[in-house]
Amino acid sequence: MKELLELLAKSLVDNPDQVCVDVMESNKSLVMELKVAPEDMGKVIGKQGRIAKAIRTIVKAAATREGKKAVVEIL
């Protein structure tokens, strides 16, 4: 999961070296915190949050295949 989120985020931003993903895992759920450079925040969120919603959908679908629940927080 972490690698998937990093790949998606790094492909969107201008500063891929500043992309950081922290994962907090419990029994069947994952909370993933995505941190990017302040100037790249708009590229990750997108107009009206469309890109952020798409990222969350992809990560949730991948987590569902593994029998887990995933939440993506963009910081």
C-alpha angles and dihedrals in degrees: 000000000000092000092050093052092046091050093050094047096044091052091056104045135072093224105049091167090067095056111113128179121193118191125202111189131193130169101303103349137078127201110198121191115201116200122187136167113285092244090054096050093094092053092053095046098040129191110331089350095291097138092045090051091049092050091050091049093052093047092046091051092051091047092050090056088058093046095252138114119236133198121189119204119189112210 
